[in-house]
Amino acid sequence: MPGKRMVVTPLSNLHIYTQRNTRMRKGEFVEDRKQFENKYLRNEGYAVEVPELYAAIDESAVTIGKVLGG
């Protein structure tokens, strides 16, 4: 999760959908760079099945720093 975002939901509420026939893989040795390159592409979408089971913390309300009184 990017930034300072935090969400809470059961794992059973998270879903990944992959569109049929969109997975592509290509592996080859690239002589110019003297390395093997592997590419894996797919068309995916992510979803929360039941919105009532999802909670999030506002990024602007989070401060990362020293703990006071500790």
mmCIF file of the N, C-alpha and C atoms, coordinates in Angstrom:
data_MODEL
# 
_entry.id   MODEL 
# 
loop_
_atom_site.group_PDB 
_atom_site.id 
_atom_site.type_symbol 
_atom_site.label_atom_id 
_atom_site.label_alt_id 
_atom_site.label_comp_id 
_atom_site.label_asym_id 
_atom_site.label_entity_id 
_atom_site.label_seq_id 
_atom_site.pdbx_PDB_ins_code 
_atom_site.Cartn_x 
_atom_site.Cartn_y 
_atom_site.Cartn_z 
_atom_site.occupancy 
_atom_site.B_iso_or_equiv 
_atom_site.pdbx_formal_charge 
_atom_site.auth_seq_id 
_atom_site.auth_comp_id 
_atom_site.auth_asym_id 
_atom_site.auth_atom_id 
_atom_site.pdbx_PDB_model_num 
ATOM 1   N N  . MET A 1 1  ? 0.853   -1.171  0.000   1.00 0.00 ? 1  MET A N  1 
ATOM 2   C CA . MET A 1 1  ? 0.000   0.000   0.000   1.00 0.00 ? 1  MET A CA 1 
ATOM 3   C C  . MET A 1 1  ? 0.900   1.236   0.000   1.00 0.00 ? 1  MET A C  1 
ATOM 4   N N  . PRO A 1 2  ? 0.725   2.119   -0.939  1.00 0.00 ? 2  PRO A N  1 
ATOM 5   C CA . PRO A 1 2  ? 1.588   3.310   -1.021  1.00 0.00 ? 2  PRO A CA 1 
ATOM 6   C C  . PRO A 1 2  ? 1.270   4.344   0.049   1.00 0.00 ? 2  PRO A C  1 
ATOM 7   N N  . GLY A 1 3  ? 2.222   5.218   0.304   1.00 0.00 ? 3  GLY A N  1 
ATOM 8   C CA . GLY A 1 3  ? 2.004   6.317   1.239   1.00 0.00 ? 3  GLY A CA 1 
ATOM 9   C C  . GLY A 1 3  ? 1.836   5.833   2.658   1.00 0.00 ? 3  GLY A C  1 
ATOM 10  N N  . LYS A 1 4  ? 1.015   6.544   3.418   1.00 0.00 ? 4  LYS A N  1 
ATOM 11  C CA . LYS A 1 4  ? 0.763   6.207   4.818   1.00 0.00 ? 4  LYS A CA 1 
ATOM 12  C C  . LYS A 1 4  ? -0.657  5.685   4.990   1.00 0.00 ? 4  LYS A C  1 
ATOM 13  N N  . ARG A 1 5  ? -1.149  4.979   4.016   1.00 0.00 ? 5  ARG A N  1 
ATOM 14  C CA . ARG A 1 5  ? -2.522  4.485   4.067   1.00 0.00 ? 5  ARG A CA 1 
ATOM 15  C C  . ARG A 1 5  ? -2.598  3.168   4.823   1.00 0.00 ? 5  ARG A C  1 
ATOM 16  N N  . MET A 1 6  ? -3.719  2.987   5.491   1.00 0.00 ? 6  MET A N  1 
ATOM 17  C CA . MET A 1 6  ? -3.946  1.739   6.209   1.00 0.00 ? 6  MET A CA 1 
ATOM 18  C C  . MET A 1 6  ? -5.414  1.367   6.070   1.00 0.00 ? 6  MET A C  1 
ATOM 19  N N  . VAL A 1 7  ? -5.653  0.114   5.701   1.00 0.00 ? 7  VAL A N  1 
ATOM 20  C CA . VAL A 1 7  ? -7.025  -0.372  5.576   1.00 0.00 ? 7  VAL A CA 1 
ATOM 21  C C  . VAL A 1 7  ? -7.166  -1.661  6.378   1.00 0.00 ? 7  VAL A C  1 
ATOM 22  N N  . VAL A 1 8  ? -8.385  -1.939  6.809   1.00 0.00 ? 8  VAL A N  1 
ATOM 23  C CA . VAL A 1 8  ? -8.677  -3.154  7.564   1.00 0.00 ? 8  VAL A CA 1 
ATOM 24  C C  . VAL A 1 8  ? -9.895  -3.819  6.938   1.00 0.00 ? 8  VAL A C  1 
ATOM 25  N N  . THR A 1 9  ? -9.740  -5.089  6.593   1.00 0.00 ? 9  THR A N  1 
ATOM 26  C CA . THR A 1 9  ? -10.843 -5.895  6.068   1.00 0.00 ? 9  THR A CA 1 
ATOM 27  C C  . THR A 1 9  ? -10.417 -7.358  6.149   1.00 0.00 ? 9  THR A C  1 
ATOM 28  N N  . PRO A 1 10 ? -11.350 -8.299  6.262   1.00 0.00 ? 10 PRO A N  1 
ATOM 29  C CA . PRO A 1 10 ? -10.964 -9.711  6.256   1.00 0.00 ? 10 PRO A CA 1 
ATOM 30  C C  . PRO A 1 10 ? -10.417 -10.117 4.881   1.00 0.00 ? 10 PRO A C  1 
ATOM 31  N N  . LEU A 1 11 ? -9.493  -11.055 4.864   1.00 0.00 ? 11 LEU A N  1 
ATOM 32  C CA . LEU A 1 11 ? -8.924  -11.520 3.592   1.00 0.00 ? 11 LEU A CA 1 
ATOM 33  C C  . LEU A 1 11 ? -9.997  -12.061 2.653   1.00 0.00 ? 11 LEU A C  1 
ATOM 34  N N  . SER A 1 12 ? -11.028 -12.663 3.216   1.00 0.00 ? 12 SER A N  1 
ATOM 35  C CA . SER A 1 12 ? -12.095 -13.215 2.371   1.00 0.00 ? 12 SER A CA 1 
ATOM 36  C C  . SER A 1 12 ? -12.878 -12.124 1.640   1.00 0.00 ? 12 SER A C  1 
ATOM 37  N N  . ASN A 1 13 ? -12.702 -10.870 2.043   1.00 0.00 ? 13 ASN A N  1 
ATOM 38  C CA . ASN A 1 13 ? -13.404 -9.752  1.417   1.00 0.00 ? 13 ASN A CA 1 
ATOM 39  C C  . ASN A 1 13 ? -12.618 -9.154  0.244   1.00 0.00 ? 13 ASN A C  1 
ATOM 40  N N  . LEU A 1 14 ? -11.364 -9.552  0.087   1.00 0.00 ? 14 LEU A N  1 
ATOM 41  C CA . LEU A 1 14 ? -10.526 -9.030  -0.998  1.00 0.00 ? 14 LEU A CA 1 
ATOM 42  C C  . LEU A 1 14 ? -10.593 -9.960  -2.203  1.00 0.00 ? 14 LEU A C  1 
ATOM 43  N N  . HIS A 1 15 ? -10.727 -9.385  -3.386  1.00 0.00 ? 15 HIS A N  1 
ATOM 44  C CA . HIS A 1 15 ? -10.839 -10.181 -4.603  1.00 0.00 ? 15 HIS A CA 1 
ATOM 45  C C  . HIS A 1 15 ? -9.945  -9.608  -5.695  1.00 0.00 ? 15 HIS A C  1 
ATOM 46  N N  . ILE A 1 16 ? -9.341  -10.513 -6.469  1.00 0.00 ? 16 ILE A N  1 
ATOM 47  C CA . ILE A 1 16 ? -8.551  -10.134 -7.636  1.00 0.00 ? 16 ILE A CA 1 
ATOM 48  C C  . ILE A 1 16 ? -9.234  -10.755 -8.850  1.00 0.00 ? 16 ILE A C  1 
ATOM 49  N N  . TYR A 1 17 ? -9.527  -9.932  -9.820  1.00 0.00 ? 17 TYR A N  1 
ATOM 50  C CA . TYR A 1 17 ? -10.159 -10.402 -11.052 1.00 0.00 ? 17 TYR A CA 1 
ATOM 51  C C  . TYR A 1 17 ? -9.178  -10.233 -12.205 1.00 0.00 ? 17 TYR A C  1 
ATOM 52  N N  . THR A 1 18 ? -8.963  -11.316 -12.958 1.00 0.00 ? 18 THR A N  1 
ATOM 53  C CA . THR A 1 18 ? -8.077  -11.283 -14.116 1.00 0.00 ? 18 THR A CA 1 
ATOM 54  C C  . THR A 1 18 ? -8.911  -11.522 -15.366 1.00 0.00 ? 18 THR A C  1 
ATOM 55  N N  . GLN A 1 19 ? -8.783  -10.630 -16.332 1.00 0.00 ? 19 GLN A N  1 
ATOM 56  C CA . GLN A 1 19 ? -9.535  -10.761 -17.578 1.00 0.00 ? 19 GLN A CA 1 
ATOM 57  C C  . GLN A 1 19 ? -8.999  -11.943 -18.372 1.00 0.00 ? 19 GLN A C  1 
ATOM 58  N N  . ARG A 1 20 ? -9.893  -12.736 -18.921 1.00 0.00 ? 20 ARG A N  1 
ATOM 59  C CA . ARG A 1 20 ? -9.491  -13.911 -19.694 1.00 0.00 ? 20 ARG A CA 1 
ATOM 60  C C  . ARG A 1 20 ? -8.637  -13.521 -20.893 1.00 0.00 ? 20 ARG A C  1 
ATOM 61  N N  . ASN A 1 21 ? -7.686  -14.384 -21.195 1.00 0.00 ? 21 ASN A N  1 
ATOM 62  C CA . ASN A 1 21 ? -6.818  -14.255 -22.373 1.00 0.00 ? 21 ASN A CA 1 
ATOM 63  C C  . ASN A 1 21 ? -6.000  -12.964 -22.393 1.00 0.00 ? 21 ASN A C  1 
ATOM 64  N N  . THR A 1 22 ? -5.648  -12.423 -21.219 1.00 0.00 ? 22 THR A N  1 
ATOM 65  C CA . THR A 1 22 ? -4.808  -11.221 -21.187 1.00 0.00 ? 22 THR A CA 1 
ATOM 66  C C  . THR A 1 22 ? -3.428  -11.500 -20.604 1.00 0.00 ? 22 THR A C  1 
ATOM 67  N N  . ARG A 1 23 ? -3.170  -12.728 -20.181 1.00 0.00 ? 23 ARG A N  1 
ATOM 68  C CA . ARG A 1 23 ? -1.855  -13.040 -19.614 1.00 0.00 ? 23 ARG A CA 1 
ATOM 69  C C  . ARG A 1 23 ? -0.859  -13.278 -20.738 1.00 0.00 ? 23 ARG A C  1 
ATOM 70  N N  . MET A 1 24 ? 0.256   -12.571 -20.653 1.00 0.00 ? 24 MET A N  1 
ATOM 71  C CA . MET A 1 24 ? 1.314   -12.729 -21.646 1.00 0.00 ? 24 MET A CA 1 
ATOM 72  C C  . MET A 1 24 ? 2.652   -12.794 -20.926 1.00 0.00 ? 24 MET A C  1 
ATOM 73  N N  . ARG A 1 25 ? 3.509   -13.695 -21.364 1.00 0.00 ? 25 ARG A N  1 
ATOM 74  C CA . ARG A 1 25 ? 4.832   -13.817 -20.781 1.00 0.00 ? 25 ARG A CA 1 
ATOM 75  C C  . ARG A 1 25 ? 5.859   -13.899 -21.896 1.00 0.00 ? 25 ARG A C  1 
ATOM 76  N N  . LYS A 1 26 ? 6.973   -13.210 -21.681 1.00 0.00 ? 26 LYS A N  1 
ATOM 77  C CA . LYS A 1 26 ? 8.042   -13.212 -22.668 1.00 0.00 ? 26 LYS A CA 1 
ATOM 78  C C  . LYS A 1 26 ? 9.371   -13.198 -21.927 1.00 0.00 ? 26 LYS A C  1 
ATOM 79  N N  . GLY A 1 27 ? 10.229  -14.105 -22.274 1.00 0.00 ? 27 GLY A N  1 
ATOM 80  C CA . GLY A 1 27 ? 11.564  -14.153 -21.700 1.00 0.00 ? 27 GLY A CA 1 
ATOM 81  C C  . GLY A 1 27 ? 12.587  -14.235 -22.813 1.00 0.00 ? 27 GLY A C  1 
ATOM 82  N N  . GLU A 1 28 ? 13.631  -13.417 -22.708 1.00 0.00 ? 28 GLU A N  1 
ATOM 83  C CA . GLU A 1 28 ? 14.657  -13.425 -23.751 1.00 0.00 ? 28 GLU A CA 1 
ATOM 84  C C  . GLU A 1 28 ? 15.969  -12.864 -23.214 1.00 0.00 ? 28 GLU A C  1 
ATOM 85  N N  . PHE A 1 29 ? 17.063  -13.279 -23.825 1.00 0.00 ? 29 PHE A N  1 
ATOM 86  C CA . PHE A 1 29 ? 18.362  -12.710 -23.505 1.00 0.00 ? 29 PHE A CA 1 
ATOM 87  C C  . PHE A 1 29 ? 18.580  -11.509 -24.414 1.00 0.00 ? 29 PHE A C  1 
ATOM 88  N N  . VAL A 1 30 ? 18.833  -10.351 -23.804 1.00 0.00 ? 30 VAL A N  1 
ATOM 89  C CA . VAL A 1 30 ? 19.044  -9.117  -24.559 1.00 0.00 ? 30 VAL A CA 1 
ATOM 90  C C  . VAL A 1 30 ? 20.548  -8.887  -24.652 1.00 0.00 ? 30 VAL A C  1 
ATOM 91  N N  . GLU A 1 31 ? 21.064  -9.062  -25.849 1.00 0.00 ? 31 GLU A N  1 
ATOM 92  C CA . GLU A 1 31 ? 22.512  -8.977  -26.073 1.00 0.00 ? 31 GLU A CA 1 
ATOM 93  C C  . GLU A 1 31 ? 23.067  -7.596  -25.745 1.00 0.00 ? 31 GLU A C  1 
ATOM 94  N N  . ASP A 1 32 ? 22.329  -6.534  -26.069 1.00 0.00 ? 32 ASP A N  1 
ATOM 95  C CA . ASP A 1 32 ? 22.815  -5.170  -25.811 1.00 0.00 ? 32 ASP A CA 1 
ATOM 96  C C  . ASP A 1 32 ? 23.102  -4.925  -24.335 1.00 0.00 ? 32 ASP A C  1 
ATOM 97  N N  . ARG A 1 33 ? 22.271  -5.487  -23.456 1.00 0.00 ? 33 ARG A N  1 
ATOM 98  C CA . ARG A 1 33 ? 22.427  -5.266  -22.013 1.00 0.00 ? 33 ARG A CA 1 
ATOM 99  C C  . ARG A 1 33 ? 23.094  -6.439  -21.314 1.00 0.00 ? 33 ARG A C  1 
ATOM 100 N N  . LYS A 1 34 ? 23.358  -7.513  -22.057 1.00 0.00 ? 34 LYS A N  1 
ATOM 101 C CA . LYS A 1 34 ? 23.995  -8.719  -21.522 1.00 0.00 ? 34 LYS A CA 1 
ATOM 102 C C  . LYS A 1 34 ? 23.232  -9.273  -20.323 1.00 0.00 ? 34 LYS A C  1 
ATOM 103 N N  . GLN A 1 35 ? 21.908  -9.382  -20.483 1.00 0.00 ? 35 GLN A N  1 
ATOM 104 C CA . GLN A 1 35 ? 21.091  -9.898  -19.385 1.00 0.00 ? 35 GLN A CA 1 
ATOM 105 C C  . GLN A 1 35 ? 19.843  -10.581 -19.921 1.00 0.00 ? 35 GLN A C  1 
ATOM 106 N N  . PHE A 1 36 ? 19.297  -11.473 -19.099 1.00 0.00 ? 36 PHE A N  1 
ATOM 107 C CA . PHE A 1 36 ? 18.039  -12.135 -19.423 1.00 0.00 ? 36 PHE A CA 1 
ATOM 108 C C  . PHE A 1 36 ? 16.907  -11.280 -18.878 1.00 0.00 ? 36 PHE A C  1 
ATOM 109 N N  . GLU A 1 37 ? 15.921  -10.976 -19.709 1.00 0.00 ? 37 GLU A N  1 
ATOM 110 C CA . GLU A 1 37 ? 14.786  -10.158 -19.286 1.00 0.00 ? 37 GLU A CA 1 
ATOM 111 C C  . GLU A 1 37 ? 13.512  -10.984 -19.345 1.00 0.00 ? 37 GLU A C  1 
ATOM 112 N N  . ASN A 1 38 ? 12.723  -10.875 -18.300 1.00 0.00 ? 38 ASN A N  1 
ATOM 113 C CA . ASN A 1 38 ? 11.473  -11.605 -18.180 1.00 0.00 ? 38 ASN A CA 1 
ATOM 114 C C  . ASN A 1 38 ? 10.336  -10.600 -18.029 1.00 0.00 ? 38 ASN A C  1 
ATOM 115 N N  . LYS A 1 39 ? 9.320   -10.719 -18.864 1.00 0.00 ? 39 LYS A N  1 
ATOM 116 C CA . LYS A 1 39 ? 8.170   -9.810  -18.809 1.00 0.00 ? 39 LYS A CA 1 
ATOM 117 C C  . LYS A 1 39 ? 6.905   -10.639 -18.614 1.00 0.00 ? 39 LYS A C  1 
ATOM 118 N N  . TYR A 1 40 ? 6.068   -10.208 -17.672 1.00 0.00 ? 40 TYR A N  1 
ATOM 119 C CA . TYR A 1 40 ? 4.801   -10.882 -17.413 1.00 0.00 ? 40 TYR A CA 1 
ATOM 120 C C  . TYR A 1 40 ? 3.729   -9.815  -17.305 1.00 0.00 ? 40 TYR A C  1 
ATOM 121 N N  . LEU A 1 41 ? 2.783   -9.842  -18.219 1.00 0.00 ? 41 LEU A N  1 
ATOM 122 C CA . LEU A 1 41 ? 1.725   -8.837  -18.271 1.00 0.00 ? 41 LEU A CA 1 
ATOM 123 C C  . LEU A 1 41 ? 0.364   -9.505  -18.133 1.00 0.00 ? 41 LEU A C  1 
ATOM 124 N N  . ARG A 1 42 ? -0.557  -8.815  -17.463 1.00 0.00 ? 42 ARG A N  1 
ATOM 125 C CA . ARG A 1 42 ? -1.929  -9.303  -17.358 1.00 0.00 ? 42 ARG A CA 1 
ATOM 126 C C  . ARG A 1 42 ? -2.838  -8.129  -17.018 1.00 0.00 ? 42 ARG A C  1 
ATOM 127 N N  . ASN A 1 43 ? -4.089  -8.246  -17.359 1.00 0.00 ? 43 ASN A N  1 
ATOM 128 C CA . ASN A 1 43 ? -5.081  -7.216  -17.078 1.00 0.00 ? 43 ASN A CA 1 
ATOM 129 C C  . ASN A 1 43 ? -5.855  -7.648  -15.835 1.00 0.00 ? 43 ASN A C  1 
ATOM 130 N N  . GLU A 1 44 ? -5.601  -6.967  -14.700 1.00 0.00 ? 44 GLU A N  1 
ATOM 131 C CA . GLU A 1 44 ? -6.215  -7.344  -13.433 1.00 0.00 ? 44 GLU A CA 1 
ATOM 132 C C  . GLU A 1 44 ? -6.973  -6.187  -12.817 1.00 0.00 ? 44 GLU A C  1 
ATOM 133 N N  . GLY A 1 45 ? -7.939  -6.537  -11.999 1.00 0.00 ? 45 GLY A N  1 
ATOM 134 C CA . GLY A 1 45 ? -8.677  -5.556  -11.211 1.00 0.00 ? 45 GLY A CA 1 
ATOM 135 C C  . GLY A 1 45 ? -8.810  -6.059  -9.789  1.00 0.00 ? 45 GLY A C  1 
ATOM 136 N N  . TYR A 1 46 ? -8.844  -5.150  -8.846  1.00 0.00 ? 46 TYR A N  1 
ATOM 137 C CA . TYR A 1 46 ? -8.948  -5.497  -7.434  1.00 0.00 ? 46 TYR A CA 1 
ATOM 138 C C  . TYR A 1 46 ? -10.253 -4.942  -6.882  1.00 0.00 ? 46 TYR A C  1 
ATOM 139 N N  . ALA A 1 47 ? -10.897 -5.697  -5.989  1.00 0.00 ? 47 ALA A N  1 
ATOM 140 C CA . ALA A 1 47 ? -12.196 -5.268  -5.478  1.00 0.00 ? 47 ALA A CA 1 
ATOM 141 C C  . ALA A 1 47 ? -12.386 -5.694  -4.030  1.00 0.00 ? 47 ALA A C  1 
ATOM 142 N N  . VAL A 1 48 ? -13.249 -4.948  -3.343  1.00 0.00 ? 48 VAL A N  1 
ATOM 143 C CA . VAL A 1 48 ? -13.727 -5.287  -2.011  1.00 0.00 ? 48 VAL A CA 1 
ATOM 144 C C  . VAL A 1 48 ? -15.176 -5.723  -2.192  1.00 0.00 ? 48 VAL A C  1 
ATOM 145 N N  . GLU A 1 49 ? -15.473 -6.958  -1.809  1.00 0.00 ? 49 GLU A N  1 
ATOM 146 C CA . GLU A 1 49 ? -16.801 -7.522  -2.065  1.00 0.00 ? 49 GLU A CA 1 
ATOM 147 C C  . GLU A 1 49 ? -17.898 -6.843  -1.239  1.00 0.00 ? 49 GLU A C  1 
ATOM 148 N N  . VAL A 1 50 ? -17.681 -6.702  0.066   1.00 0.00 ? 50 VAL A N  1 
ATOM 149 C CA . VAL A 1 50 ? -18.690 -6.116  0.959   1.00 0.00 ? 50 VAL A CA 1 
ATOM 150 C C  . VAL A 1 50 ? -18.137 -4.806  1.517   1.00 0.00 ? 50 VAL A C  1 
ATOM 151 N N  . PRO A 1 51 ? -18.596 -3.655  1.037   1.00 0.00 ? 51 PRO A N  1 
ATOM 152 C CA . PRO A 1 51 ? -18.049 -2.366  1.484   1.00 0.00 ? 51 PRO A CA 1 
ATOM 153 C C  . PRO A 1 51 ? -18.197 -2.124  2.986   1.00 0.00 ? 51 PRO A C  1 
ATOM 154 N N  . GLU A 1 52 ? -19.202 -2.707  3.616   1.00 0.00 ? 52 GLU A N  1 
ATOM 155 C CA . GLU A 1 52 ? -19.407 -2.513  5.056   1.00 0.00 ? 52 GLU A CA 1 
ATOM 156 C C  . GLU A 1 52 ? -18.314 -3.178  5.898   1.00 0.00 ? 52 GLU A C  1 
ATOM 157 N N  . LEU A 1 53 ? -17.541 -4.085  5.317   1.00 0.00 ? 53 LEU A N  1 
ATOM 158 C CA . LEU A 1 53 ? -16.450 -4.758  6.033   1.00 0.00 ? 53 LEU A CA 1 
ATOM 159 C C  . LEU A 1 53 ? -15.103 -4.095  5.775   1.00 0.00 ? 53 LEU A C  1 
ATOM 160 N N  . TYR A 1 54 ? -15.102 -2.882  5.268   1.00 0.00 ? 54 TYR A N  1 
ATOM 161 C CA . TYR A 1 54 ? -13.877 -2.168  4.892   1.00 0.00 ? 54 TYR A CA 1 
ATOM 162 C C  . TYR A 1 54 ? -13.764 -0.901  5.731   1.00 0.00 ? 54 TYR A C  1 
ATOM 163 N N  . ALA A 1 55 ? -12.593 -0.678  6.326   1.00 0.00 ? 55 ALA A N  1 
ATOM 164 C CA . ALA A 1 55 ? -12.331 0.553   7.079   1.00 0.00 ? 55 ALA A CA 1 
ATOM 165 C C  . ALA A 1 55 ? -10.964 1.076   6.662   1.00 0.00 ? 55 ALA A C  1 
ATOM 166 N N  . ALA A 1 56 ? -10.811 2.397   6.632   1.00 0.00 ? 56 ALA A N  1 
ATOM 167 C CA . ALA A 1 56 ? -9.543  3.008   6.235   1.00 0.00 ? 56 ALA A CA 1 
ATOM 168 C C  . ALA A 1 56 ? -9.232  4.191   7.139   1.00 0.00 ? 56 ALA A C  1 
ATOM 169 N N  . ILE A 1 57 ? -7.946  4.499   7.250   1.00 0.00 ? 57 ILE A N  1 
ATOM 170 C CA . ILE A 1 57 ? -7.488  5.651   8.022   1.00 0.00 ? 57 ILE A CA 1 
ATOM 171 C C  . ILE A 1 57 ? -7.065  6.731   7.046   1.00 0.00 ? 57 ILE A C  1 
ATOM 172 N N  . ASP A 1 58 ? -7.521  7.950   7.284   1.00 0.00 ? 58 ASP A N  1 
ATOM 173 C CA . ASP A 1 58 ? -7.195  9.090   6.430   1.00 0.00 ? 58 ASP A CA 1 
ATOM 174 C C  . ASP A 1 58 ? -5.692  9.359   6.473   1.00 0.00 ? 58 ASP A C  1 
ATOM 175 N N  . GLU A 1 59 ? -5.072  9.434   5.323   1.00 0.00 ? 59 GLU A N  1 
ATOM 176 C CA . GLU A 1 59 ? -3.626  9.631   5.231   1.00 0.00 ? 59 GLU A CA 1 
ATOM 177 C C  . GLU A 1 59 ? -3.175  10.926  5.902   1.00 0.00 ? 59 GLU A C  1 
ATOM 178 N N  . SER A 1 60 ? -3.975  11.962  5.834   1.00 0.00 ? 60 SER A N  1 
ATOM 179 C CA . SER A 1 60 ? -3.585  13.242  6.432   1.00 0.00 ? 60 SER A CA 1 
ATOM 180 C C  . SER A 1 60 ? -3.622  13.198  7.961   1.00 0.00 ? 60 SER A C  1 
ATOM 181 N N  . ALA A 1 61 ? -4.267  12.182  8.550   1.00 0.00 ? 61 ALA A N  1 
ATOM 182 C CA . ALA A 1 61 ? -4.347  12.060  10.006  1.00 0.00 ? 61 ALA A CA 1 
ATOM 183 C C  . ALA A 1 61 ? -3.201  11.243  10.589  1.00 0.00 ? 61 ALA A C  1 
ATOM 184 N N  . VAL A 1 62 ? -2.321  10.699  9.747   1.00 0.00 ? 62 VAL A N  1 
ATOM 185 C CA . VAL A 1 62 ? -1.235  9.843   10.208  1.00 0.00 ? 62 VAL A CA 1 
ATOM 186 C C  . VAL A 1 62 ? 0.062   10.632  10.275  1.00 0.00 ? 62 VAL A C  1 
ATOM 187 N N  . THR A 1 63 ? 0.745   10.541  11.422  1.00 0.00 ? 63 THR A N  1 
ATOM 188 C CA . THR A 1 63 ? 2.061   11.158  11.585  1.00 0.00 ? 63 THR A CA 1 
ATOM 189 C C  . THR A 1 63 ? 3.049   10.067  11.962  1.00 0.00 ? 63 THR A C  1 
ATOM 190 N N  . ILE A 1 64 ? 4.120   9.942   11.192  1.00 0.00 ? 64 ILE A N  1 
ATOM 191 C CA . ILE A 1 64 ? 5.157   8.963   11.490  1.00 0.00 ? 64 ILE A CA 1 
ATOM 192 C C  . ILE A 1 64 ? 6.324   9.717   12.104  1.00 0.00 ? 64 ILE A C  1 
ATOM 193 N N  . GLY A 1 65 ? 6.706   9.333   13.305  1.00 0.00 ? 65 GLY A N  1 
ATOM 194 C CA . GLY A 1 65 ? 7.799   10.013  14.003  1.00 0.00 ? 65 GLY A CA 1 
ATOM 195 C C  . GLY A 1 65 ? 8.053   9.345   15.337  1.00 0.00 ? 65 GLY A C  1 
ATOM 196 N N  . LYS A 1 66 ? 8.689   10.076  16.249  1.00 0.00 ? 66 LYS A N  1 
ATOM 197 C CA . LYS A 1 66 ? 9.009   9.547   17.566  1.00 0.00 ? 66 LYS A CA 1 
ATOM 198 C C  . LYS A 1 66 ? 7.745   9.381   18.399  1.00 0.00 ? 66 LYS A C  1 
ATOM 199 N N  . VAL A 1 67 ? 7.764   8.332   19.239  1.00 0.00 ? 67 VAL A N  1 
ATOM 200 C CA . VAL A 1 67 ? 6.653   8.092   20.147  1.00 0.00 ? 67 VAL A CA 1 
ATOM 201 C C  . VAL A 1 67 ? 6.849   8.971   21.372  1.00 0.00 ? 67 VAL A C  1 
ATOM 202 N N  . LEU A 1 68 ? 5.848   9.746   21.719  1.00 0.00 ? 68 LEU A N  1 
ATOM 203 C CA . LEU A 1 68 ? 5.935   10.630  22.875  1.00 0.00 ? 68 LEU A CA 1 
ATOM 204 C C  . LEU A 1 68 ? 5.675   9.859   24.163  1.00 0.00 ? 68 LEU A C  1 
ATOM 205 N N  . GLY A 1 69 ? 6.421   10.203  25.222  1.00 0.00 ? 69 GLY A N  1 
ATOM 206 C CA . GLY A 1 69 ? 6.217   9.582   26.526  1.00 0.00 ? 69 GLY A CA 1 
ATOM 207 C C  . GLY A 1 69 ? 6.763   8.176   26.624  1.00 0.00 ? 69 GLY A C  1 
ATOM 208 N N  . GLY A 1 70 ? 7.585   7.761   25.678  1.00 0.00 ? 70 GLY A N  1 
ATOM 209 C CA . GLY A 1 70 ? 8.086   6.395   25.692  1.00 0.00 ? 70 GLY A CA 1 
ATOM 210 C C  . GLY A 1 70 ? 9.457   6.347   26.075  1.00 0.00 ? 70 GLY A C  1 
# 
